[in-house]
Amino acid sequence: MTTLAELRRIAEVEFSTMVACTDMSEKPRIVLVDNSFVDVWLSRKLANRFGFHWERRHLDGTIYRYDNFPDVAWREVPTYPAHFHEGAQEHVTAAPFSLEPGQGFRDFMVYVRGKMQRGQIAEHGA
């Protein structure tokens, strides 16, 4: 089972150029260099139940979230219960990431880095 410590290591080692700091205590959060952040949730009771939320509303009004909560509103999504909120809560697509929490987190962070590097997201508050 994937742990918060493993996700912290992935963030700090594999994504060090975009991670400003991590706090995996009470509310697990990874603060990025542009002052956006990724909140992390792993179920303590249900194996492989997770959510990764990139919060950008304070910067440009967007959010990106990959989770596998069985929300019936998204049951038509081909990868249900896994789904991806791309840019807005209402814009939901099939999950393009691994269903395994550790690899899914890594995939999600690669997506975040890619958007930042391509300039689709303003870096460093620019």
N, CA, C and O atoms as CSV, one atom per row, in Angstrom:
chain,resi,resn,atom,element,x,y,z
A,1,MET,N,N,0.840,-1.181,0.000
A,1,MET,CA,C,0.000,0.000,0.000
A,1,MET,C,C,0.888,1.250,0.000
A,1,MET,O,O,1.847,1.328,0.768
A,2,THR,N,N,0.577,2.207,-0.842
A,2,THR,CA,C,1.324,3.454,-0.953
A,2,THR,C,C,1.135,4.286,0.313
A,2,THR,O,O,0.037,4.340,0.868
A,3,THR,N,N,2.205,4.930,0.765
A,3,THR,CA,C,2.143,5.764,1.966
A,3,THR,C,C,2.404,7.230,1.614
A,3,THR,O,O,2.915,7.543,0.538
A,4,LEU,N,N,2.049,8.113,2.531
A,4,LEU,CA,C,2.346,9.538,2.341
A,4,LEU,C,C,3.847,9.780,2.284
A,4,LEU,O,O,4.307,10.662,1.559
A,5,ALA,N,N,4.606,9.008,3.040
A,5,ALA,CA,C,6.067,9.149,3.012
A,5,ALA,C,C,6.608,8.856,1.615
A,5,ALA,O,O,7.511,9.545,1.141
A,6,GLU,N,N,6.063,7.841,0.958
A,6,GLU,CA,C,6.497,7.522,-0.404
A,6,GLU,C,C,6.149,8.652,-1.363
A,6,GLU,O,O,6.961,9.015,-2.214
A,7,LEU,N,N,4.950,9.212,-1.234
A,7,LEU,CA,C,4.549,10.313,-2.115
A,7,LEU,C,C,5.406,11.550,-1.856
A,7,LEU,O,O,5.759,12.273,-2.788
A,8,ARG,N,N,5.734,11.786,-0.607
A,8,ARG,CA,C,6.610,12.912,-0.278
A,8,ARG,C,C,7.970,12.735,-0.948
A,8,ARG,O,O,8.508,13.681,-1.522
A,9,ARG,N,N,8.524,11.529,-0.875
A,9,ARG,CA,C,9.820,11.255,-1.497
A,9,ARG,C,C,9.751,11.474,-2.999
A,9,ARG,O,O,10.660,12.067,-3.580
A,10,ILE,N,N,8.692,11.005,-3.633
A,10,ILE,CA,C,8.517,11.205,-5.079
A,10,ILE,C,C,8.515,12.696,-5.385
A,10,ILE,O,O,9.201,13.144,-6.304
A,11,ALA,N,N,7.743,13.471,-4.613
A,11,ALA,CA,C,7.653,14.915,-4.855
A,11,ALA,C,C,8.998,15.597,-4.662
A,11,ALA,O,O,9.432,16.371,-5.515
A,12,GLU,N,N,9.660,15.316,-3.547
A,12,GLU,CA,C,10.901,16.019,-3.212
A,12,GLU,C,C,12.087,15.596,-4.073
A,12,GLU,O,O,12.967,16.413,-4.344
A,13,VAL,N,N,12.129,14.348,-4.506
A,13,VAL,CA,C,13.276,13.859,-5.278
A,13,VAL,C,C,13.031,13.985,-6.780
A,13,VAL,O,O,13.839,14.580,-7.493
A,14,GLU,N,N,11.939,13.437,-7.255
A,14,GLU,CA,C,11.702,13.397,-8.696
A,14,GLU,C,C,11.196,14.716,-9.272
A,14,GLU,O,O,11.328,14.957,-10.472
A,15,PHE,N,N,10.622,15.568,-8.434
A,15,PHE,CA,C,10.052,16.832,-8.916
A,15,PHE,C,C,10.631,18.019,-8.154
A,15,PHE,O,O,9.953,19.025,-7.945
A,16,SER,N,N,11.886,17.891,-7.743
A,16,SER,CA,C,12.523,18.902,-6.895
A,16,SER,C,C,12.579,20.288,-7.531
A,16,SER,O,O,12.558,21.289,-6.815
A,17,THR,N,N,12.649,20.368,-8.848
A,17,THR,CA,C,12.756,21.677,-9.500
A,17,THR,C,C,11.451,22.470,-9.448
A,17,THR,O,O,11.458,23.684,-9.650
A,18,MET,N,N,10.335,21.794,-9.179
A,18,MET,CA,C,9.061,22.511,-9.129
A,18,MET,C,C,8.439,22.533,-7.738
A,18,MET,O,O,7.433,23.211,-7.532
A,19,VAL,N,N,9.012,21.809,-6.781
A,19,VAL,CA,C,8.479,21.727,-5.425
A,19,VAL,C,C,9.226,22.700,-4.522
A,19,VAL,O,O,10.448,22.630,-4.389
A,20,ALA,N,N,8.475,23.610,-3.903
A,20,ALA,CA,C,9.062,24.558,-2.966
A,20,ALA,C,C,9.192,23.924,-1.582
A,20,ALA,O,O,10.225,24.072,-0.929
A,21,CYS,N,N,8.154,23.218,-1.131
A,21,CYS,CA,C,8.195,22.536,0.162
A,21,CYS,C,C,7.056,21.531,0.239
A,21,CYS,O,O,6.090,21.597,-0.520
A,22,THR,N,N,7.194,20.603,1.173
A,22,THR,CA,C,6.157,19.598,1.392
A,22,THR,C,C,5.780,19.583,2.865
A,22,THR,O,O,6.621,19.802,3.736
A,23,ASP,N,N,4.523,19.324,3.129
A,23,ASP,CA,C,4.031,19.139,4.493
A,23,ASP,C,C,3.070,17.974,4.450
A,23,ASP,O,O,1.947,18.113,3.966
A,24,MET,N,N,3.492,16.837,4.945
A,24,MET,CA,C,2.660,15.640,4.887
A,24,MET,C,C,2.083,15.313,6.260
A,24,MET,O,O,1.856,14.146,6.580
A,25,SER,N,N,1.846,16.339,7.069
A,25,SER,CA,C,1.306,16.104,8.401
A,25,SER,C,C,-0.214,16.048,8.372
A,25,SER,O,O,-0.789,15.173,7.725
A,26,GLU,N,N,-0.864,16.959,9.058
A,26,GLU,CA,C,-2.318,16.915,9.208
A,26,GLU,C,C,-3.074,16.997,7.882
A,26,GLU,O,O,-3.968,16.193,7.619
A,27,LYS,N,N,-2.710,17.975,7.050
A,27,LYS,CA,C,-3.323,18.098,5.721
A,27,LYS,C,C,-2.184,18.022,4.713
A,27,LYS,O,O,-1.524,19.028,4.450
A,28,PRO,N,N,-1.945,16.840,4.144
A,28,PRO,CA,C,-0.804,16.675,3.233
A,28,PRO,C,C,-0.859,17.647,2.050
A,28,PRO,O,O,-1.825,17.673,1.287
A,29,ARG,N,N,0.205,18.443,1.923
A,29,ARG,CA,C,0.250,19.480,0.876
A,29,ARG,C,C,1.664,19.616,0.344
A,29,ARG,O,O,2.644,19.549,1.085
A,30,ILE,N,N,1.736,19.809,-0.973
A,30,ILE,CA,C,3.000,20.066,-1.654
A,30,ILE,C,C,2.871,21.444,-2.283
A,30,ILE,O,O,2.048,21.652,-3.174
A,31,VAL,N,N,3.684,22.382,-1.819
A,31,VAL,CA,C,3.652,23.743,-2.353
A,31,VAL,C,C,4.644,23.807,-3.507
A,31,VAL,O,O,5.794,23.386,-3.383
A,32,LEU,N,N,4.177,24.342,-4.630
A,32,LEU,CA,C,5.007,24.426,-5.832
A,32,LEU,C,C,5.634,25.811,-5.950
A,32,LEU,O,O,5.218,26.750,-5.271
A,33,VAL,N,N,6.629,25.930,-6.810
A,33,VAL,CA,C,7.388,27.176,-6.934
A,33,VAL,C,C,6.559,28.360,-7.422
A,33,VAL,O,O,6.964,29.508,-7.236
A,34,ASP,N,N,5.416,28.108,-8.038
A,34,ASP,CA,C,4.569,29.213,-8.500
A,34,ASP,C,C,3.497,29.588,-7.481
A,34,ASP,O,O,2.578,30.346,-7.792
A,35,ASN,N,N,3.618,29.050,-6.249
A,35,ASN,CA,C,2.667,29.283,-5.159
A,35,ASN,C,C,1.333,28.573,-5.337
A,35,ASN,O,O,0.392,28.842,-4.590
A,36,SER,N,N,1.232,27.681,-6.298
A,36,SER,CA,C,0.091,26.779,-6.343
A,36,SER,C,C,0.453,25.604,-5.445
A,36,SER,O,O,1.577,25.531,-4.947
A,37,PHE,N,N,-0.488,24.681,-5.232
A,37,PHE,CA,C,-0.179,23.552,-4.369
A,37,PHE,C,C,-0.967,22.319,-4.776
A,37,PHE,O,O,-2.017,22.401,-5.413
A,38,VAL,N,N,-0.428,21.183,-4.389
A,38,VAL,CA,C,-1.069,19.895,-4.619
A,38,VAL,C,C,-1.424,19.312,-3.261
A,38,VAL,O,O,-0.547,19.052,-2.438
A,39,ASP,N,N,-2.714,19.110,-3.034
A,39,ASP,CA,C,-3.173,18.422,-1.837
A,39,ASP,C,C,-3.265,16.938,-2.153
A,39,ASP,O,O,-3.656,16.543,-3.251
A,40,VAL,N,N,-2.902,16.130,-1.178
A,40,VAL,CA,C,-2.835,14.676,-1.356
A,40,VAL,C,C,-3.760,14.012,-0.349
A,40,VAL,O,O,-3.788,14.394,0.820
A,41,TRP,N,N,-4.517,13.016,-0.802
A,41,TRP,CA,C,-5.358,12.243,0.096
A,41,TRP,C,C,-5.208,10.765,-0.221
A,41,TRP,O,O,-5.351,10.343,-1.368
A,42,LEU,N,N,-4.919,9.993,0.807
A,42,LEU,CA,C,-4.884,8.532,0.713
A,42,LEU,C,C,-5.802,7.991,1.799
A,42,LEU,O,O,-5.690,8.387,2.959
A,43,SER,N,N,-6.701,7.100,1.438
A,43,SER,CA,C,-7.598,6.507,2.423
A,43,SER,C,C,-6.817,5.620,3.381
A,43,SER,O,O,-5.934,4.868,2.968
A,44,ARG,N,N,-7.141,5.714,4.631
A,44,ARG,CA,C,-6.540,4.828,5.634
A,44,ARG,C,C,-7.325,3.530,5.758
A,44,ARG,O,O,-6.826,2.545,6.302
A,45,LYS,N,N,-8.554,3.532,5.250
A,45,LYS,CA,C,-9.420,2.365,5.398
A,45,LYS,C,C,-9.565,1.553,4.114
A,45,LYS,O,O,-9.659,0.327,4.163
A,46,LEU,N,N,-9.585,2.221,2.981
A,46,LEU,CA,C,-9.816,1.547,1.702
A,46,LEU,C,C,-8.529,1.523,0.884
A,46,LEU,O,O,-7.995,2.574,0.530
A,47,ALA,N,N,-8.048,0.359,0.593
A,47,ALA,CA,C,-6.818,0.229,-0.190
A,47,ALA,C,C,-6.981,0.876,-1.557
A,47,ALA,O,O,-8.009,0.719,-2.217
A,48,ASN,N,N,-5.953,1.604,-1.969
A,48,ASN,CA,C,-5.894,2.222,-3.298
A,48,ASN,C,C,-6.966,3.282,-3.552
A,48,ASN,O,O,-7.280,3.559,-4.709
A,49,ARG,N,N,-7.532,3.878,-2.512
A,49,ARG,CA,C,-8.464,5.000,-2.682
A,49,ARG,C,C,-7.670,6.274,-2.446
A,49,ARG,O,O,-7.025,6.419,-1.408
A,50,PHE,N,N,-7.711,7.210,-3.412
A,50,PHE,CA,C,-6.828,8.377,-3.350
A,50,PHE,C,C,-7.425,9.579,-4.062
A,50,PHE,O,O,-8.425,9.470,-4.771
A,51,GLY,N,N,-6.792,10.721,-3.861
A,51,GLY,CA,C,-7.111,11.937,-4.583
A,51,GLY,C,C,-5.905,12.853,-4.590
A,51,GLY,O,O,-5.239,13.017,-3.568
A,52,PHE,N,N,-5.617,13.456,-5.744
A,52,PHE,CA,C,-4.521,14.407,-5.902
A,52,PHE,C,C,-5.110,15.668,-6.533
A,52,PHE,O,O,-5.639,15.615,-7.643
A,53,HIS,N,N,-5.023,16.784,-5.843
A,53,HIS,CA,C,-5.715,18.012,-6.248
A,53,HIS,C,C,-4.707,19.145,-6.408
A,53,HIS,O,O,-4.064,19.551,-5.440
A,54,TRP,N,N,-4.570,19.657,-7.634
A,54,TRP,CA,C,-3.684,20.796,-7.902
A,54,TRP,C,C,-4.538,22.053,-7.856
A,54,TRP,O,O,-5.366,22.284,-8.737
A,55,GLU,N,N,-4.336,22.852,-6.840
A,55,GLU,CA,C,-5.134,24.057,-6.600
A,55,GLU,C,C,-4.467,25.276,-7.201
A,55,GLU,O,O,-3.344,25.632,-6.844
A,56,ARG,N,N,-5.194,25.923,-8.141
A,56,ARG,CA,C,-4.679,27.117,-8.817
A,56,ARG,C,C,-5.718,28.233,-8.865
A,56,ARG,O,O,-5.496,29.250,-9.522
A,57,ARG,N,N,-6.836,28.063,-8.187
A,57,ARG,CA,C,-7.900,29.083,-8.271
A,57,ARG,C,C,-7.407,30.462,-7.869
A,57,ARG,O,O,-7.843,31.461,-8.442
A,58,HIS,N,N,-6.516,30.537,-6.903
A,58,HIS,CA,C,-6.001,31.836,-6.449
A,58,HIS,C,C,-5.057,32.470,-7.470
A,58,HIS,O,O,-4.751,33.658,-7.368
A,59,LEU,N,N,-4.590,31.691,-8.455
A,59,LEU,CA,C,-3.679,32.205,-9.482
A,59,LEU,C,C,-4.386,32.459,-10.808
A,59,LEU,O,O,-4.219,33.519,-11.411
A,60,ASP,N,N,-5.172,31.490,-11.261
A,60,ASP,CA,C,-5.815,31.648,-12.573
A,60,ASP,C,C,-7.219,31.048,-12.652
A,60,ASP,O,O,-7.785,30.928,-13.738
A,61,GLY,N,N,-7.776,30.675,-11.510
A,61,GLY,CA,C,-9.143,30.168,-11.481
A,61,GLY,C,C,-9.302,28.692,-11.819
A,61,GLY,O,O,-10.429,28.218,-11.964
A,62,THR,N,N,-8.198,27.952,-11.948
A,62,THR,CA,C,-8.302,26.555,-12.355
A,62,THR,C,C,-7.984,25.585,-11.219
A,62,THR,O,O,-7.321,25.931,-10.241
A,63,ILE,N,N,-8.483,24.355,-11.386
A,63,ILE,CA,C,-8.132,23.231,-10.527
A,63,ILE,C,C,-7.936,22.014,-11.417
A,63,ILE,O,O,-8.518,21.908,-12.497
A,64,TYR,N,N,-7.119,21.117,-10.946
A,64,TYR,CA,C,-6.890,19.841,-11.627
A,64,TYR,C,C,-6.916,18.779,-10.533
A,64,TYR,O,O,-6.178,18.884,-9.554
A,65,ARG,N,N,-7.747,17.768,-10.686
A,65,ARG,CA,C,-7.825,16.745,-9.658
A,65,ARG,C,C,-7.996,15.375,-10.287
A,65,ARG,O,O,-8.832,15.168,-11.167
A,66,TYR,N,N,-7.190,14.459,-9.816
A,66,TYR,CA,C,-7.295,13.058,-10.202
A,66,TYR,C,C,-7.700,12.290,-8.954
A,66,TYR,O,O,-6.983,12.296,-7.953
A,67,ASP,N,N,-8.837,11.639,-9.016
A,67,ASP,CA,C,-9.250,10.841,-7.868
A,67,ASP,C,C,-10.053,9.628,-8.331
A,67,ASP,O,O,-10.456,9.523,-9.489
A,68,ASN,N,N,-10.264,8.739,-7.404
A,68,ASN,CA,C,-11.057,7.554,-7.714
A,68,ASN,C,C,-12.195,7.370,-6.723
A,68,ASN,O,O,-12.567,6.247,-6.384
A,69,PHE,N,N,-12.744,8.497,-6.262
A,69,PHE,CA,C,-13.946,8.448,-5.443
A,69,PHE,C,C,-15.101,8.070,-6.360
A,69,PHE,O,O,-15.242,8.660,-7.430
A,70,PRO,N,N,-15.918,7.119,-5.980
A,70,PRO,CA,C,-17.002,6.664,-6.869
A,70,PRO,C,C,-18.186,7.638,-6.895
A,70,PRO,O,O,-19.276,7.313,-6.424
A,71,ASP,N,N,-17.963,8.816,-7.441
A,71,ASP,CA,C,-19.006,9.838,-7.568
A,71,ASP,C,C,-19.911,9.450,-8.729
A,71,ASP,O,O,-19.459,9.393,-9.872
A,72,VAL,N,N,-21.187,9.182,-8.449
A,72,VAL,CA,C,-22.112,8.713,-9.494
A,72,VAL,C,C,-22.305,9.742,-10.606
A,72,VAL,O,O,-22.737,9.390,-11.704
A,73,ALA,N,N,-21.988,11.011,-10.332
A,73,ALA,CA,C,-22.100,12.029,-11.382
A,73,ALA,C,C,-21.155,11.732,-12.542
A,73,ALA,O,O,-21.385,12.193,-13.660
A,74,TRP,N,N,-20.101,10.968,-12.287
A,74,TRP,CA,C,-19.091,10.695,-13.320
A,74,TRP,C,C,-19.109,9.228,-13.750
A,74,TRP,O,O,-18.129,8.754,-14.326
A,75,ARG,N,N,-20.184,8.503,-13.489
A,75,ARG,CA,C,-20.228,7.066,-13.799
A,75,ARG,C,C,-20.174,6.767,-15.293
A,75,ARG,O,O,-19.916,5.626,-15.676
A,76,GLU,N,N,-20.409,7.751,-16.139
A,76,GLU,CA,C,-20.328,7.552,-17.592
A,76,GLU,C,C,-18.894,7.688,-18.111
A,76,GLU,O,O,-18.621,7.384,-19.272
A,77,VAL,N,N,-17.991,8.139,-17.262
A,77,VAL,CA,C,-16.583,8.272,-17.644
A,77,VAL,C,C,-16.008,6.866,-17.802
A,77,VAL,O,O,-16.169,6.035,-16.908
A,78,PRO,N,N,-15.345,6.585,-18.912
A,78,PRO,CA,C,-14.848,5.214,-19.179
A,78,PRO,C,C,-13.950,4.619,-18.101
A,78,PRO,O,O,-13.913,3.399,-17.947
A,79,THR,N,N,-13.226,5.448,-17.349
A,79,THR,CA,C,-12.322,4.927,-16.327
A,79,THR,C,C,-12.937,4.941,-14.925
A,79,THR,O,O,-12.232,4.741,-13.936
A,80,TYR,N,N,-14.251,5.179,-14.839
A,80,TYR,CA,C,-14.948,5.241,-13.557
A,80,TYR,C,C,-14.605,4.033,-12.690
A,80,TYR,O,O,-14.571,2.913,-13.200
A,81,PRO,N,N,-14.351,4.226,-11.401
A,81,PRO,CA,C,-14.553,5.450,-10.631
A,81,PRO,C,C,-13.421,6.482,-10.762
A,81,PRO,O,O,-13.578,7.623,-10.328
A,82,ALA,N,N,-12.292,6.093,-11.351
A,82,ALA,CA,C,-11.210,7.061,-11.547
A,82,ALA,C,C,-11.634,8.086,-12.593
A,82,ALA,O,O,-12.223,7.735,-13.615
A,83,HIS,N,N,-11.334,9.340,-12.333
A,83,HIS,CA,C,-11.680,10.414,-13.263
A,83,HIS,C,C,-10.758,11.616,-13.012
A,83,HIS,O,O,-10.092,11.703,-11.981
A,84,PHE,N,N,-10.739,12.531,-13.975
A,84,PHE,CA,C,-9.837,13.671,-13.940
A,84,PHE,C,C,-10.611,14.957,-14.159
A,84,PHE,O,O,-11.270,15.128,-15.184
A,85,HIS,N,N,-10.528,15.864,-13.188
A,85,HIS,CA,C,-11.119,17.203,-13.299
A,85,HIS,C,C,-10.039,18.069,-13.942
A,85,HIS,O,O,-9.030,18.380,-13.309
A,86,GLU,N,N,-10.249,18.454,-15.185
A,86,GLU,CA,C,-9.213,19.156,-15.944
A,86,GLU,C,C,-9.551,20.629,-16.113
A,86,GLU,O,O,-10.255,21.020,-17.044
A,87,GLY,N,N,-9.038,21.433,-15.197
A,87,GLY,CA,C,-9.216,22.876,-15.266
A,87,GLY,C,C,-10.384,23.395,-14.451
A,87,GLY,O,O,-10.345,24.529,-13.973
A,88,ALA,N,N,-11.429,22.583,-14.284
A,88,ALA,CA,C,-12.617,23.001,-13.540
A,88,ALA,C,C,-13.302,21.780,-12.929
A,88,ALA,O,O,-13.176,20.663,-13.429
A,89,GLN,N,N,-14.013,22.013,-11.859
A,89,GLN,CA,C,-14.739,20.944,-11.176
A,89,GLN,C,C,-15.693,20.221,-12.122
A,89,GLN,O,O,-15.846,19.003,-12.035
A,90,GLU,N,N,-16.330,20.957,-13.018
A,90,GLU,CA,C,-17.340,20.387,-13.911
A,90,GLU,C,C,-16.761,19.733,-15.161
A,90,GLU,O,O,-17.454,18.969,-15.834
A,91,HIS,N,N,-15.521,20.016,-15.476
A,91,HIS,CA,C,-14.918,19.458,-16.688
A,91,HIS,C,C,-14.195,18.164,-16.319
A,91,HIS,O,O,-13.046,18.189,-15.877
A,92,VAL,N,N,-14.877,17.033,-16.505
A,92,VAL,CA,C,-14.353,15.737,-16.077
A,92,VAL,C,C,-14.124,14.857,-17.292
A,92,VAL,O,O,-14.970,14.756,-18.180
A,93,THR,N,N,-12.950,14.218,-17.310
A,93,THR,CA,C,-12.578,13.335,-18.411
A,93,THR,C,C,-12.117,11.992,-17.855
A,93,THR,O,O,-11.983,11.821,-16.643
A,94,ALA,N,N,-11.880,11.060,-18.743
A,94,ALA,CA,C,-11.305,9.780,-18.352
A,94,ALA,C,C,-9.943,10.027,-17.722
A,94,ALA,O,O,-9.215,10.930,-18.134
A,95,ALA,N,N,-9.609,9.238,-16.740
A,95,ALA,CA,C,-8.338,9.388,-16.045
A,95,ALA,C,C,-7.187,8.945,-16.952
A,95,ALA,O,O,-7.135,7.781,-17.351
A,96,PRO,N,N,-6.265,9.854,-17.280
A,96,PRO,CA,C,-5.143,9.499,-18.147
A,96,PRO,C,C,-3.924,8.975,-17.382
A,96,PRO,O,O,-2.841,8.843,-17.951
A,97,PHE,N,N,-4.104,8.678,-16.093
A,97,PHE,CA,C,-3.001,8.298,-15.221
A,97,PHE,C,C,-3.177,6.878,-14.700
A,97,PHE,O,O,-4.261,6.300,-14.781
A,98,SER,N,N,-2.100,6.331,-14.168
A,98,SER,CA,C,-2.130,4.979,-13.587
A,98,SER,C,C,-3.159,4.901,-12.461
A,98,SER,O,O,-3.385,5.871,-11.738
A,99,LEU,N,N,-3.769,3.742,-12.330
A,99,LEU,CA,C,-4.725,3.504,-11.253
A,99,LEU,C,C,-4.040,3.142,-9.936
A,99,LEU,O,O,-4.669,3.177,-8.879
A,100,GLU,N,N,-2.761,2.797,-9.997
A,100,GLU,CA,C,-1.996,2.491,-8.782
A,100,GLU,C,C,-1.604,3.828,-8.155
A,100,GLU,O,O,-1.034,4.673,-8.846
A,101,PRO,N,N,-1.891,4.050,-6.865
A,101,PRO,CA,C,-1.690,5.374,-6.263
A,101,PRO,C,C,-0.286,5.963,-6.411
A,101,PRO,O,O,-0.164,7.145,-6.729
A,102,GLY,N,N,0.764,5.194,-6.195
A,102,GLY,CA,C,2.120,5.738,-6.313
A,102,GLY,C,C,2.437,6.165,-7.725
A,102,GLY,O,O,2.912,7.279,-7.944
A,103,GLN,N,N,2.183,5.302,-8.684
A,103,GLN,CA,C,2.439,5.638,-10.087
A,103,GLN,C,C,1.453,6.693,-10.570
A,103,GLN,O,O,1.813,7.553,-11.373
A,104,GLY,N,N,0.219,6.637,-10.093
A,104,GLY,CA,C,-0.769,7.654,-10.463
A,104,GLY,C,C,-0.356,9.035,-9.999
A,104,GLY,O,O,-0.550,10.015,-10.718
A,105,PHE,N,N,0.218,9.125,-8.793
A,105,PHE,CA,C,0.726,10.394,-8.285
A,105,PHE,C,C,1.877,10.886,-9.147
A,105,PHE,O,O,1.938,12.061,-9.511
A,106,ARG,N,N,2.782,9.984,-9.466
A,106,ARG,CA,C,3.922,10.332,-10.324
A,106,ARG,C,C,3.408,10.841,-11.681
A,106,ARG,O,O,3.880,11.867,-12.171
A,107,ASP,N,N,2.462,10.144,-12.280
A,107,ASP,CA,C,1.884,10.551,-13.565
A,107,ASP,C,C,1.236,11.932,-13.461
A,107,ASP,O,O,1.395,12.769,-14.349
A,108,PHE,N,N,0.502,12.162,-12.362
A,108,PHE,CA,C,-0.164,13.440,-12.141
A,108,PHE,C,C,0.873,14.562,-12.042
A,108,PHE,O,O,0.688,15.632,-12.623
A,109,MET,N,N,1.951,14.323,-11.315
A,109,MET,CA,C,2.993,15.336,-11.165
A,109,MET,C,C,3.726,15.593,-12.483
A,109,MET,O,O,4.142,16.722,-12.743
A,110,VAL,N,N,3.887,14.576,-13.306
A,110,VAL,CA,C,4.471,14.766,-14.650
A,110,VAL,C,C,3.552,15.679,-15.460
A,110,VAL,O,O,4.028,16.559,-16.177
A,111,TYR,N,N,2.241,15.474,-15.348
A,111,TYR,CA,C,1.261,16.331,-16.036
A,111,TYR,C,C,1.414,17.783,-15.565
A,111,TYR,O,O,1.476,18.705,-16.378
A,112,VAL,N,N,1.474,17.972,-14.246
A,112,VAL,CA,C,1.630,19.312,-13.673
A,112,VAL,C,C,2.904,19.968,-14.206
A,112,VAL,O,O,2.875,21.109,-14.667
A,113,ARG,N,N,4.010,19.248,-14.139
A,113,ARG,CA,C,5.287,19.781,-14.625
A,113,ARG,C,C,5.202,20.139,-16.103
A,113,ARG,O,O,5.690,21.188,-16.522
A,114,GLY,N,N,4.587,19.274,-16.882
A,114,GLY,CA,C,4.458,19.533,-18.314
A,114,GLY,C,C,3.693,20.812,-18.597
A,114,GLY,O,O,4.100,21.603,-19.448
A,115,LYS,N,N,2.588,21.025,-17.892
A,115,LYS,CA,C,1.806,22.251,-18.096
A,115,LYS,C,C,2.617,23.483,-17.692
A,115,LYS,O,O,2.559,24.519,-18.354
A,116,MET,N,N,3.361,23.362,-16.616
A,116,MET,CA,C,4.179,24.497,-16.171
A,116,MET,C,C,5.299,24.773,-17.181
A,116,MET,O,O,5.552,25.931,-17.513
A,117,GLN,N,N,5.958,23.746,-17.662
A,117,GLN,CA,C,7.080,23.923,-18.604
A,117,GLN,C,C,6.624,24.439,-19.955
A,117,GLN,O,O,7.342,25.204,-20.600
A,118,ARG,N,N,5.456,24.038,-20.388
A,118,ARG,CA,C,4.956,24.486,-21.699
A,118,ARG,C,C,4.395,25.894,-21.644
A,118,ARG,O,O,3.946,26.434,-22.655
A,119,GLY,N,N,4.423,26.480,-20.466
A,119,GLY,CA,C,3.918,27.845,-20.359
A,119,GLY,C,C,2.405,27.933,-20.364
A,119,GLY,O,O,1.839,29.023,-20.451
A,120,GLN,N,N,1.747,26.777,-20.269
A,120,GLN,CA,C,0.289,26.795,-20.210
A,120,GLN,C,C,-0.167,27.295,-18.854
A,120,GLN,O,O,-1.320,27.689,-18.676
A,121,ILE,N,N,0.742,27.273,-17.911
A,121,ILE,CA,C,0.512,27.790,-16.571
A,121,ILE,C,C,1.667,28.743,-16.304
A,121,ILE,O,O,2.827,28.400,-16.534
A,122,ALA,N,N,1.352,29.932,-15.822
A,122,ALA,CA,C,2.402,30.912,-15.530
A,122,ALA,C,C,3.234,30.445,-14.342
A,122,ALA,O,O,2.691,30.171,-13.272
A,123,GLU,N,N,4.549,30.354,-14.525
A,123,GLU,CA,C,5.437,29.956,-13.430
A,123,GLU,C,C,5.865,31.164,-12.620
A,123,GLU,O,O,5.886,32.289,-13.118
A,124,HIS,N,N,6.200,30.920,-11.388
A,124,HIS,CA,C,6.726,31.927,-10.463
A,124,HIS,C,C,5.836,33.165,-10.396
A,124,HIS,O,O,6.320,34.284,-10.230
A,125,GLY,N,N,4.516,32.946,-10.528
A,125,GLY,CA,C,3.582,34.047,-10.410
A,125,GLY,C,C,3.608,35.011,-11.568
A,125,GLY,O,O,2.981,36.069,-11.506
A,126,ALA,N,N,4.327,34.667,-12.630
A,126,ALA,CA,C,4.445,35.584,-13.780
A,126,ALA,C,C,3.169,35.622,-14.589
A,126,ALA,O,O,3.092,36.338,-15.588
